[in-house]
Amino acid sequence: MPRRSAPHPSPEPPAPARVHRLTLPARVEPPGVDAPRVVIARTLEAEIVRGAFSPGERLDERALSQRFGVSRTPVREAIGHLVSQGLVETRARSGNYVARIALADVLLLFEAMAEFEALCGRYAGRRATRDEAAQLRRLAQTCAEVAGEGPDRYSIANMAFHDALYAAAHNAFLESAARQARQRAGVYRAYTLQLPGRLERSVAEHFGIADAVIAGDADAAHRRLLDHVDIRKEDYAPFLAMVAERERGAS
C-alpha cells in the first residue's frame, strides 16, 4: 500500500500590513515672520498695559479681525493667550473683556510692583554697564521730550525706560516678576499718568533714577524707584476717583 506523504502545512496568513498614520505637521511660520496670532497678542497686550483699553471693556472679535485684516481664528488664539496671562477674562455667553481687578488688590499690586522695581533699581545701581546707564539717561530724555504729547505717547516711552531698567538689573527672575506685576497693574498704572502734574513729576523722577544708576548709588536708585512707582499720598484720592469713574463707564 503506497505510503501517503505528510500533508503540507497550510501557509500562515500574511502579517497585517503596518498602518502608517498621517500626522499633521505643526504650523510653521516662515523664518523671520511672526504668526498673526502672535502679532495680535503682542499688540493688544501692549495696548492693555498702557491703558488704551479700560478694565471691563469688551474685546469684539469681529472688530479686531477687521482691524488686523485676518479671520477670527488668530484673533481668538491671541485672546486665549491674553486670558492665560490674566489680562482678559471670558464671561459665559457674553464674550471677552479686559480683566478687572478689585481696587484693594490694585493697591496691593502697586505695593508689590514698587518693591520689584526698587530692587531692579538697586541691582542696576550695582550691575549696570556704562552703556546701560547711559541708555537710561537717554530714555529719560525721550520721556521729557514726549511728555507734552500727552499720556498715551508718554506711556510708550515710560515702558521703554522701565524695560531698560529691568535689563540693567541683570536678574532674570526679578525681571520676570517685575514684568508680570506691571502687566497685571498696567491699565491702572496708566491711569496715574492722567493725574494733574503727574507727567512732569514722572519725568523728573526718571532723571533722578538714571542719575543714581550712573553714579552707582544703589541705595538712592532703590529709594527713588519706591517713590516713583508707589501711589503717593497726593495722588491717592484722585486716583481712586478716576478708577471709580472709569469702572462706571465700562459697566
Backbone as CSV, one residue per row, in Angstrom:
resi,resn,N_x,N_y,N_z,CA_x,CA_y,CA_z,C_x,C_y,C_z
1,MET,0.851,-1.179,0.000,0.000,0.000,0.000,0.886,1.227,0.000
2,PRO,0.672,2.044,-0.999,1.582,3.179,-1.064,1.478,4.070,0.172
3,ARG,2.553,4.541,0.572,2.617,5.386,1.774,2.208,6.814,1.413
4,ARG,1.263,7.331,2.216,0.859,8.717,1.962,1.913,9.714,2.452
5,SER,2.070,10.672,1.638,3.006,11.718,2.079,2.319,12.617,3.101
6,ALA,3.077,13.121,4.005,2.531,14.018,5.048,1.942,15.266,4.407
7,PRO,0.792,15.675,4.907,0.182,16.874,4.303,1.038,18.116,4.497
8,HIS,1.053,18.912,3.491,1.820,20.166,3.590,1.117,21.131,4.542
9,PRO,1.836,21.687,5.447,1.191,22.659,6.363,0.618,23.830,5.578
10,SER,-0.564,24.219,6.018,-1.185,25.347,5.321,-0.398,26.617,5.578
11,PRO,-0.275,27.388,4.568,0.539,28.615,4.763,-0.076,29.544,5.804
12,GLU,0.805,30.183,6.599,0.314,31.119,7.614,-0.245,32.368,6.945
13,PRO,-1.299,32.897,7.556,-1.856,34.120,6.956,-0.841,35.264,6.992
14,PRO,-0.846,36.046,5.968,0.154,37.125,5.932,-0.046,38.104,7.084
15,ALA,1.065,38.594,7.569,1.005,39.572,8.672,0.281,40.826,8.195
16,PRO,-0.534,41.370,9.055,-1.244,42.575,8.633,-0.277,43.691,8.290
17,ALA,-0.603,44.353,7.272,0.265,45.466,6.857,0.315,46.525,7.934
18,ARG,1.500,47.074,8.148,1.647,48.140,9.143,0.935,49.402,8.643
19,VAL,0.136,49.954,9.530,-0.622,51.149,9.159,0.189,52.376,9.521
20,HIS,0.413,53.193,8.556,1.130,54.442,8.810,0.099,55.556,8.948
21,ARG,-0.004,56.065,10.140,-0.989,57.116,10.376,-0.375,58.469,10.006
22,LEU,-1.165,59.217,9.346,-0.705,60.538,8.957,-0.892,61.503,10.111
23,THR,0.128,62.230,10.406,0.017,63.265,11.443,0.234,64.613,10.781
24,LEU,-0.605,65.529,11.140,-0.475,66.866,10.571,0.734,67.570,11.165
25,PRO,1.568,68.147,10.352,2.721,68.858,10.891,2.282,70.082,11.662
26,ALA,3.086,70.443,12.665,2.791,71.665,13.411,2.859,72.853,12.463
27,ARG,2.040,73.846,12.756,2.027,75.023,11.903,3.373,75.719,12.007
28,VAL,4.020,75.922,10.893,5.345,76.539,10.867,5.238,77.854,10.118
29,GLU,5.718,78.884,10.746,5.703,80.189,10.102,7.009,80.394,9.351
30,PRO,6.987,81.170,8.277,8.226,81.451,7.549,9.253,82.094,8.463
31,PRO,10.545,81.823,8.229,11.582,82.413,9.079,11.476,83.931,9.107
32,GLY,11.566,84.465,10.304,11.536,85.916,10.462,10.160,86.533,10.406
33,VAL,9.115,85.700,10.297,7.756,86.228,10.226,6.963,85.727,11.426
34,ASP,6.411,86.637,12.215,5.598,86.248,13.358,4.202,85.847,12.889
35,ALA,3.656,84.827,13.534,2.298,84.403,13.213,1.335,85.537,13.532
36,PRO,0.228,85.657,12.780,-0.745,86.720,13.066,-1.214,86.721,14.514
37,ARG,-1.421,85.522,15.080,-1.899,85.456,16.464,-0.885,86.058,17.416
38,VAL,0.418,85.916,17.102,1.467,86.469,17.959,1.479,87.987,17.860
39,VAL,1.383,88.490,16.636,1.369,89.942,16.431,0.169,90.567,17.129
40,ILE,-0.997,89.927,16.980,-2.216,90.463,17.598,-2.097,90.433,19.121
41,ALA,-1.610,89.323,19.659,-1.473,89.204,21.117,-0.522,90.259,21.666
42,ARG,0.617,90.444,20.993,1.589,91.433,21.465,1.007,92.841,21.395
43,THR,0.293,93.134,20.307,-0.269,94.465,20.146,-1.323,94.752,21.212
44,LEU,-2.231,93.801,21.399,-3.286,94.003,22.395,-2.707,94.061,23.807
45,GLU,-1.722,93.221,24.078,-1.100,93.232,25.409,-0.501,94.598,25.700
46,ALA,0.248,95.146,24.725,0.868,96.455,24.930,-0.189,97.532,25.121
47,GLU,-1.279,97.440,24.361,-2.330,98.448,24.471,-3.066,98.347,25.805
48,ILE,-3.288,97.122,26.267,-3.943,96.954,27.571,-3.060,97.493,28.687
49,VAL,-1.761,97.159,28.615,-0.847,97.572,29.677,-0.699,99.087,29.738
50,ARG,-0.725,99.742,28.577,-0.550,101.204,28.609,-1.877,101.955,28.738
51,GLY,-2.997,101.204,28.864,-4.266,101.840,29.181,-5.118,102.230,28.002
52,ALA,-4.810,101.720,26.791,-5.638,102.023,25.635,-7.026,101.387,25.764
53,PHE,-7.120,100.310,26.533,-8.396,99.684,26.868,-8.647,99.876,28.354
54,SER,-9.897,100.037,28.704,-10.257,100.194,30.112,-10.625,98.851,30.722
55,PRO,-10.428,98.667,32.022,-10.882,97.439,32.686,-12.381,97.245,32.477
56,GLY,-12.769,96.043,32.078,-14.167,95.761,31.825,-14.599,96.046,30.403
57,GLU,-13.713,96.595,29.582,-14.066,96.889,28.185,-14.089,95.604,27.364
58,ARG,-15.107,95.462,26.532,-15.280,94.248,25.735,-14.340,94.248,24.533
59,LEU,-13.753,93.082,24.242,-12.923,92.907,23.056,-13.779,92.229,21.989
60,ASP,-14.150,92.974,20.979,-15.038,92.475,19.938,-14.214,91.740,18.879
61,GLU,-14.451,90.436,18.729,-13.669,89.635,17.792,-13.832,90.125,16.356
62,ARG,-15.058,90.461,15.965,-15.282,90.890,14.587,-14.529,92.181,14.296
63,ALA,-14.619,93.134,15.217,-13.929,94.414,15.017,-12.417,94.210,14.969
64,LEU,-11.907,93.335,15.833,-10.462,93.090,15.854,-10.000,92.372,14.590
65,SER,-10.802,91.428,14.087,-10.416,90.734,12.850,-10.382,91.711,11.682
66,GLN,-11.313,92.677,11.667,-11.296,93.701,10.616,-10.108,94.637,10.786
67,ARG,-9.820,94.965,12.013,-8.699,95.871,12.265,-7.370,95.272,11.802
68,PHE,-7.152,93.985,12.104,-5.881,93.348,11.759,-5.903,92.672,10.389
69,GLY,-7.062,92.670,9.731,-7.150,92.090,8.408,-6.976,90.586,8.381
70,VAL,-7.522,89.903,9.383,-7.392,88.448,9.479,-8.763,87.848,9.794
71,SER,-8.831,86.504,9.730,-10.050,85.828,10.147,-10.163,85.869,11.667
72,ARG,-11.256,85.341,12.181,-11.437,85.372,13.631,-10.542,84.368,14.352
73,THR,-10.046,83.351,13.633,-9.259,82.302,14.307,-8.018,82.856,15.000
74,PRO,-7.129,83.594,14.310,-5.965,84.142,15.030,-6.335,85.135,16.114
75,VAL,-7.463,85.821,15.941,-7.920,86.747,16.984,-8.299,85.957,18.232
76,ARG,-9.039,84.846,18.043,-9.411,84.010,19.192,-8.170,83.439,19.872
77,GLU,-7.192,83.016,19.072,-5.966,82.457,19.652,-5.216,83.515,20.454
78,ALA,-5.162,84.733,19.928,-4.482,85.822,20.642,-5.205,86.143,21.945
79,ILE,-6.532,86.201,21.889,-7.302,86.484,23.100,-7.117,85.359,24.114
80,GLY,-7.073,84.104,23.631,-6.826,82.986,24.547,-5.506,83.138,25.282
81,HIS,-4.491,83.631,24.584,-3.200,83.881,25.239,-3.336,84.950,26.309
82,LEU,-4.071,86.012,26.010,-4.247,87.092,26.981,-5.047,86.627,28.188
83,VAL,-5.988,85.701,27.957,-6.730,85.113,29.079,-5.785,84.355,29.990
84,SER,-4.869,83.576,29.383,-3.913,82.796,30.190,-2.972,83.698,30.964
85,GLN,-2.753,84.935,30.478,-1.895,85.889,31.165,-2.632,86.672,32.247
86,GLY,-3.959,86.489,32.314,-4.736,87.217,33.316,-5.112,88.625,32.901
87,LEU,-4.835,89.002,31.633,-5.166,90.345,31.175,-6.590,90.446,30.658
88,VAL,-7.153,89.308,30.262,-8.508,89.272,29.710,-9.287,88.188,30.433
89,GLU,-10.581,88.413,30.629,-11.442,87.407,31.243,-12.602,87.095,30.309
90,THR,-12.998,85.810,30.284,-14.098,85.367,29.439,-15.349,85.207,30.289
91,ARG,-16.432,85.787,29.815,-17.712,85.676,30.514,-18.644,84.814,29.670
92,ALA,-19.271,83.843,30.304,-20.136,82.902,29.598,-21.226,83.639,28.834
93,ARG,-21.391,83.252,27.568,-22.433,83.787,26.682,-22.385,85.303,26.568
94,SER,-21.229,85.867,26.815,-21.119,87.321,26.745,-19.915,87.766,25.929
95,GLY,-18.783,87.103,26.106,-17.598,87.474,25.337,-16.368,87.641,26.206
96,ASN,-15.394,88.371,25.672,-14.113,88.577,26.335,-13.957,90.045,26.720
97,TYR,-13.461,90.266,27.926,-13.355,91.618,28.468,-11.979,91.812,29.110
98,VAL,-11.488,93.041,29.041,-10.259,93.382,29.764,-10.504,93.129,31.242
99,ALA,-9.589,92.413,31.868,-9.800,91.966,33.246,-9.905,93.149,34.206
100,ARG,-10.854,93.024,35.093,-10.986,93.975,36.194,-10.270,93.418,37.410
101,ILE,-9.747,94.297,38.226,-9.115,93.903,39.486,-9.774,94.695,40.596
102,ALA,-10.108,94.038,41.680,-10.683,94.744,42.823,-9.729,95.848,43.268
103,LEU,-10.284,96.981,43.634,-9.457,98.138,43.961,-8.453,97.818,45.070
104,ALA,-8.888,97.071,46.071,-7.954,96.706,47.153,-6.768,95.934,46.597
105,ASP,-7.037,95.054,45.614,-5.959,94.277,45.007,-5.056,95.156,44.137
106,VAL,-5.649,96.175,43.512,-4.841,97.107,42.713,-3.803,97.785,43.596
107,LEU,-4.234,98.225,44.760,-3.311,98.902,45.677,-2.215,97.955,46.153
108,LEU,-2.588,96.687,46.386,-1.574,95.695,46.773,-0.604,95.441,45.625
109,LEU,-1.128,95.427,44.399,-0.270,95.248,43.231,0.731,96.390,43.109
110,PHE,0.265,97.609,43.363,1.172,98.753,43.300,2.275,98.622,44.353
111,GLU,1.917,98.130,45.528,2.934,97.915,46.567,3.988,96.920,46.100
112,ALA,3.520,95.781,45.556,4.445,94.751,45.103,5.297,95.264,43.942
113,MET,4.652,95.946,43.001,5.369,96.460,41.836,6.442,97.463,42.254
114,ALA,6.120,98.296,43.232,7.093,99.268,43.718,8.315,98.566,44.297
115,GLU,8.103,97.486,45.043,9.223,96.755,45.632,10.057,96.058,44.564
116,PHE,9.376,95.444,43.573,10.115,94.775,42.498,10.971,95.769,41.724
117,GLU,10.378,96.900,41.373,11.121,97.872,40.583,12.214,98.549,41.413
118,ALA,11.955,98.722,42.691,13.003,99.283,43.546,14.202,98.345,43.620
119,LEU,13.931,97.041,43.688,15.027,96.074,43.661,15.776,96.125,42.339
120,CYS,15.018,96.272,41.246,15.681,96.434,39.948,16.595,97.650,39.978
121,GLY,16.124,98.738,40.579,16.955,99.923,40.694,18.211,99.668,41.510
122,ARG,18.061,98.947,42.621,19.230,98.657,43.462,20.278,97.851,42.699
123,TYR,19.820,96.804,42.013,20.762,95.946,41.286,21.333,96.665,40.060
124,ALA,20.522,97.505,39.424,21.039,98.281,38.300,22.134,99.231,38.772
125,GLY,21.949,99.799,39.971,22.980,100.671,40.523,24.292,99.950,40.759
126,ARG,24.209,98.642,40.988,25.420,97.847,41.227,25.978,97.220,39.950
127,ARG,25.083,96.863,39.012,25.496,95.986,37.917,25.401,96.596,36.532
128,ALA,24.714,97.712,36.376,24.526,98.271,35.034,25.864,98.607,34.397
129,THR,26.002,98.270,33.123,27.188,98.670,32.393,27.119,100.168,32.105
130,ARG,28.237,100.698,31.642,28.249,102.129,31.314,27.241,102.434,30.206
131,ASP,27.155,101.554,29.225,26.209,101.763,28.121,24.759,101.672,28.607
132,GLU,24.475,100.730,29.504,23.113,100.583,30.029,22.697,101.803,30.842
133,ALA,23.615,102.313,31.643,23.311,103.505,32.430,23.077,104.712,31.519
134,ALA,23.908,104.831,30.473,23.742,105.937,29.529,22.410,105.809,28.778
135,GLN,22.023,104.580,28.469,20.752,104.361,27.795,19.574,104.795,28.665
136,LEU,19.652,104.531,29.957,18.602,105.002,30.872,18.465,106.524,30.811
137,ARG,19.606,107.202,30.771,19.575,108.679,30.709,18.946,109.157,29.398
138,ARG,19.291,108.471,28.299,18.714,108.848,27.007,17.200,108.618,26.988
139,LEU,16.754,107.505,27.593,15.322,107.210,27.622,14.581,108.179,28.541
140,ALA,15.243,108.615,29.607,14.645,109.643,30.466,14.458,110.936,29.667
141,GLN,15.434,111.256,28.822,15.337,112.446,27.981,14.198,112.302,26.961
142,THR,14.037,111.091,26.411,12.935,110.844,25.477,11.593,111.074,26.172
143,CYS,11.489,110.589,27.409,10.255,110.811,28.171,9.977,112.298,28.330
144,ALA,11.019,113.062,28.597,10.848,114.511,28.761,10.367,115.140,27.456
145,GLU,10.885,114.658,26.338,10.547,115.248,25.041,9.112,114.958,24.613
146,VAL,8.576,113.783,25.014,7.226,113.418,24.555,6.149,113.733,25.598
147,ALA,6.559,114.204,26.763,5.577,114.450,27.831,4.499,115.438,27.391
148,GLY,4.879,116.399,26.559,3.915,117.382,26.103,2.890,116.832,25.128
149,GLU,3.114,115.596,24.623,2.188,114.991,23.662,1.064,114.225,24.346
150,GLY,1.106,114.145,25.671,0.012,113.513,26.399,0.338,112.132,26.926
151,PRO,-0.560,111.580,27.753,-0.313,110.307,28.438,-0.095,109.115,27.512
152,ASP,-0.826,109.047,26.375,-0.696,107.882,25.503,0.707,107.768,24.937
153,ARG,1.197,108.849,24.409,2.564,108.842,23.837,3.594,108.667,24.944
154,TYR,3.358,109.304,26.069,4.308,109.188,27.174,4.365,107.763,27.700
155,SER,3.244,107.081,27.724,3.192,105.725,28.259,4.134,104.790,27.520
156,ILE,4.254,104.962,26.200,5.156,104.114,25.411,6.608,104.372,25.812
157,ALA,6.976,105.645,25.921,8.340,105.986,26.327,8.618,105.533,27.759
158,ASN,7.615,105.636,28.612,7.755,105.215,30.005,8.029,103.718,30.100
159,MET,7.321,102.920,29.290,7.552,101.479,29.294,8.965,101.148,28.826
160,ALA,9.459,101.883,27.831,10.815,101.648,27.344,11.844,101.941,28.436
161,PHE,11.606,102.989,29.211,12.522,103.325,30.310,12.563,102.203,31.335
162,HIS,11.394,101.716,31.721,11.347,100.671,32.746,11.875,99.333,32.215
163,ASP,11.645,99.056,30.932,12.229,97.853,30.336,13.757,97.891,30.422
164,ALA,14.325,99.045,30.130,15.784,99.193,30.203,16.282,99.037,31.633
165,LEU,15.506,99.516,32.579,15.871,99.365,33.989,15.889,97.888,34.386
166,TYR,14.849,97.144,33.976,14.795,95.715,34.293,16.034,95.005,33.752
167,ALA,16.371,95.300,32.490,17.513,94.633,31.859,18.822,94.986,32.573
168,ALA,18.940,96.237,33.027,20.177,96.682,33.685,20.374,96.044,35.048
169,ALA,19.309,95.456,35.613,19.431,94.790,36.912,20.148,93.453,36.799
170,HIS,20.161,92.862,35.609,20.837,91.586,35.360,20.368,90.493,36.319
171,ASN,19.062,90.371,36.456,18.468,89.300,37.267,17.182,88.874,36.558
172,ALA,17.265,87.754,35.841,16.149,87.314,35.004,14.896,87.015,35.827
173,PHE,15.070,86.473,37.035,13.912,86.139,37.872,13.203,87.407,38.341
174,LEU,13.973,88.385,38.770,13.397,89.652,39.212,12.748,90.379,38.036
175,GLU,13.387,90.340,36.875,12.830,90.983,35.693,11.471,90.383,35.338
176,SER,11.372,89.045,35.414,10.112,88.373,35.109,9.018,88.786,36.096
177,ALA,9.373,88.848,37.382,8.392,89.231,38.402,7.938,90.678,38.203
178,ALA,8.872,91.555,37.890,8.531,92.965,37.683,7.622,93.127,36.470
179,ARG,7.931,92.406,35.395,7.097,92.494,34.185,5.691,91.968,34.454
180,GLN,5.606,90.867,35.194,4.287,90.290,35.482,3.446,91.254,36.310
181,ALA,4.061,91.865,37.310,3.330,92.831,38.131,2.893,94.022,37.291
182,ARG,3.773,94.477,36.390,3.424,95.612,35.533,2.269,95.258,34.603
183,GLN,2.287,94.024,34.078,1.191,93.584,33.216,-0.142,93.626,33.943
184,ARG,-0.156,93.066,35.144,-1.418,92.965,35.876,-1.951,94.334,36.285
185,ALA,-1.050,95.240,36.609,-1.487,96.562,37.077,-1.402,97.618,35.980
186,GLY,-1.050,97.180,34.752,-0.738,98.128,33.696,-1.831,99.131,33.398
187,VAL,-3.072,98.651,33.259,-4.172,99.558,32.940,-4.316,100.623,34.025
188,TYR,-4.235,100.193,35.262,-4.425,101.121,36.383,-3.212,102.035,36.537
189,ARG,-2.036,101.509,36.209,-0.850,102.357,36.280,-0.939,103.473,35.247
190,ALA,-1.498,103.131,34.074,-1.646,104.157,33.038,-2.560,105.284,33.512
191,TYR,-3.529,104.962,34.371,-4.419,105.999,34.905,-3.630,107.080,35.648
192,THR,-2.595,106.662,36.360,-1.854,107.633,37.167,-1.207,108.704,36.300
193,LEU,-0.907,108.363,35.024,-0.268,109.334,34.139,-1.229,110.434,33.725
194,GLN,-2.523,110.249,33.986,-3.521,111.259,33.634,-3.845,112.190,34.803
195,LEU,-3.225,111.926,35.952,-3.462,112.782,37.108,-2.759,114.130,36.912
196,PRO,-3.305,115.200,37.414,-2.706,116.525,37.226,-1.266,116.579,37.722
197,GLY,-0.368,117.043,36.851,1.030,117.208,37.213,1.841,115.941,37.255
198,ARG,1.213,114.774,36.998,1.928,113.515,37.159,3.019,113.320,36.106
199,LEU,2.756,113.724,34.869,3.765,113.543,33.825,5.038,114.322,34.153
200,GLU,4.864,115.553,34.613,6.029,116.371,34.941,6.831,115.750,36.082
201,ARG,6.133,115.245,37.090,6.840,114.610,38.210,7.529,113.317,37.750
202,SER,6.854,112.579,36.883,7.433,111.332,36.391,8.720,111.596,35.627
203,VAL,8.728,112.628,34.802,9.941,112.979,34.044,11.093,113.281,34.988
204,ALA,10.834,114.122,35.994,11.892,114.473,36.949,12.386,113.237,37.694
205,GLU,11.470,112.339,38.044,11.850,111.118,38.761,12.702,110.205,37.890
206,HIS,12.388,110.114,36.592,13.206,109.302,35.686,14.643,109.806,35.652
207,PHE,14.802,111.120,35.566,16.160,111.669,35.552,16.884,111.333,36.860
208,GLY,16.186,111.423,37.989,16.808,111.102,39.268,17.224,109.646,39.349
209,ILE,16.387,108.758,38.844,16.709,107.325,38.847,17.920,107.067,37.966
210,ALA,17.898,107.623,36.749,19.016,107.415,35.830,20.312,107.945,36.412
211,ASP,20.271,109.112,37.041,21.484,109.695,37.620,22.025,108.823,38.752
212,ALA,21.137,108.231,39.548,21.579,107.352,40.631,22.259,106.106,40.072
213,VAL,21.707,105.558,38.993,22.318,104.368,38.378,23.670,104.726,37.776
214,ILE,23.746,105.857,37.095,25.020,106.293,36.506,26.080,106.469,37.586
215,ALA,25.647,107.012,38.740,26.592,107.226,39.847,26.926,105.948,40.595
216,GLY,26.215,104.860,40.298,26.439,103.617,41.027,25.912,103.665,42.445
217,ASP,24.961,104.547,42.707,24.390,104.696,44.049,23.149,103.795,44.148
218,ALA,23.360,102.544,44.534,22.284,101.553,44.557,21.182,101.933,45.540
219,ASP,21.561,102.478,46.703,20.558,102.847,47.701,19.662,103.972,47.197
220,ALA,20.251,104.961,46.542,19.460,106.072,46.017,18.528,105.593,44.906
221,ALA,19.028,104.714,44.038,18.197,104.183,42.960,17.011,103.411,43.532
222,HIS,17.259,102.630,44.573,16.206,101.859,45.229,15.149,102.796,45.812
223,ARG,15.608,103.803,46.521,14.685,104.732,47.188,13.865,105.525,46.164
224,ARG,14.511,105.952,45.084,13.808,106.754,44.088,12.784,105.925,43.305
225,LEU,13.075,104.641,43.091,12.093,103.778,42.427,10.879,103.539,43.316
226,LEU,11.101,103.377,44.616,9.967,103.211,45.528,9.045,104.420,45.451
227,ASP,9.635,105.604,45.487,8.834,106.827,45.424,8.155,106.972,44.066
228,HIS,8.831,106.528,43.030,8.327,106.717,41.670,7.112,105.838,41.372
229,VAL,7.131,104.591,41.820,6.114,103.621,41.413,4.931,103.592,42.366
230,ASP,5.185,103.690,43.668,4.079,103.599,44.613,3.184,104.831,44.490
231,ILE,1.924,104.661,44.847,0.978,105.776,44.752,1.217,106.731,45.915
232,ARG,1.515,107.950,45.605,1.815,108.923,46.648,0.532,109.437,47.298
233,LYS,0.688,110.027,48.467,-0.490,110.494,49.219,-1.295,111.515,48.419
234,GLU,-0.584,112.415,47.699,-1.324,113.452,46.976,-2.044,112.890,45.753
235,ASP,-1.638,111.701,45.303,-2.287,111.077,44.146,-3.376,110.097,44.549
236,TYR,-3.438,109.749,45.813,-4.293,108.636,46.225,-5.778,108.916,45.965
237,ALA,-6.279,110.035,46.483,-7.705,110.345,46.333,-8.101,110.546,44.871
238,PRO,-7.336,111.346,44.067,-7.707,111.490,42.660,-7.638,110.174,41.892
239,PHE,-6.701,109.319,42.266,-6.581,108.014,41.603,-7.832,107.177,41.855
240,LEU,-8.271,107.114,43.102,-9.472,106.354,43.431,-10.682,106.897,42.679
241,ALA,-10.792,108.217,42.604,-11.930,108.819,41.899,-11.885,108.481,40.420
242,MET,-10.701,108.494,39.823,-10.575,108.193,38.394,-10.925,106.735,38.120
243,VAL,-10.439,105.831,38.963,-10.745,104.412,38.778,-12.254,104.176,38.875
244,ALA,-12.879,104.783,39.863,-14.325,104.605,40.033,-15.087,105.123,38.820
245,GLU,-14.655,106.259,38.280,-15.336,106.816,37.109,-15.154,105.914,35.890
246,ARG,-13.937,105.407,35.673,-13.689,104.525,34.537,-14.472,103.227,34.684
247,GLU,-14.552,102.718,35.897,-15.283,101.468,36.130,-16.764,101.656,35.790
248,ARG,-17.326,102.804,36.154,-18.730,103.059,35.838,-18.918,103.161,34.324
249,GLY,-17.936,103.781,33.639,-18.059,103.948,32.200,-17.954,102.640,31.444
250,ALA,-17.206,101.663,32.011,-17.015,100.373,31.338,-18.121,99.390,31.650
251,SER,-18.989,99.728,32.601,-20.054,98.804,33.020,-21.172,98.743,31.967
